[in-house]
Amino acid sequence: MRPSAPALPPDLARRRDLIAGCGGRFCTVTFLKKDGSLRTMQVQPAALRLREKGERALPHARRAAATRAARHPHLLPVWDVRARAPRSVDLRTVRRIAADGRVHRFGLPDPL
């Protein structure tokens, strides 16, 4: 049985859509890390799908991705361009998204 992801609140869904909407283009995301420090990361959302997700992924990897999305809908997996590695962004702590020549700013994050 495939787990179903709960619906995100509208503000988090908007953040997810802004980042995911970049596709193969680059965008910059600034967010608070778990330790409280501010991090700015350049991401390319579509690059992660080519490496780990999609139909080319192994069956166990597809199941793991579906389970993770269902259990942690506020975490968005992205491809960190500078580190050349997959990373997760907590949508609840995103402060700024720069994409398509526009900068989107968000207030203080919700308490974790």
N, C-alpha and C positions, 0 to 999 in steps of 0.2 A: 504494500500500500504506500502510495506517495504522500508525504506530508504536505498539507496546504499552508501557504504563508498567510498570516493574518494581514489585514489591510493596514497600511501605514497611515498615520495622521497626515492631513493635507500638507502641512509644512515640510514634513520629512519626505513625502512623495515628490514634492516640488524639487527638493534638493537632489533626490535620486534622478529625477527626470532631467535636470540641468546637466548633471555629470554624464549620465548615460546617453543623453542626446548629442554629445560630442562625437560619438562613434569613433572613427579613425583619426579624428583631429585631436589636438592636445588641449588640455584645460588645466588650470592651476587651482588646487583646493587647499584652503587653510583651515585647520581644525585643531582641537585640543586633544593631545594624546592622553592615555590613561594616567600617566604620571603628572598631568597638569601642564606640561610644556606645550607651547604652540608649535605646530609643524606646518610647513608649506610643501606641498608635493605636486610635481607635474605628472599628470596621468594621461593615459591614452586608453579609454574604456574598451574599445574594440580589440585591442591587442591581447587582452586576457582571454577572451573567447577563443582566439586562434591557438593559444597555448594550452589551455586547461579544460575548456568547456566545449559544449557542442557535440555533434554527432561523432567527431573523431576521438572524443575522450573514451576511456575505458568505462565499462558499465559501473564498476564500483566508484569511479570518480564522479560519474553523473549522479549516482545515488547520494554520494557524500555532499555534492553541491546542492542538491535539492533539500536534503535534511538541514544543512547549514542555513539555507535561505528561509526555511520554515521556522527554525528555532531562533534565529537572530535576524529578523527582517530589517533592523536598524543598521546592520553592517553591510556595507557595499564593497564587494571585492573589485579591485582596480589593478591596473598594471602601472607600477612606479617606473617612469621612464629613466630617471637618473640611476636608480638602484638596479634596474633591469630585473625586477622581481615582483611577484604578486604581493599586494598589501591589502589591508582592510581599512575602510574609512567609516567611523561611527557617525552616521548622519545626524545624530542628536547633538554633536559637538562641532559641526561645520560652522565656521564663522564667515567664510568668503569663498566664492567660486568665480573664477575669471574664465569665461568661455565665449567664443565667437565675438571677441572685441567688446564684450560687456562684463561689468563687474557686478556681482550680486552679493550683497552683505546681509548677514543674519545676526540677530541679537544674541544675547548670552544663551548658552545651551541649557536645556532642561536638566534638572538634577538627575544624576545617574542612579 
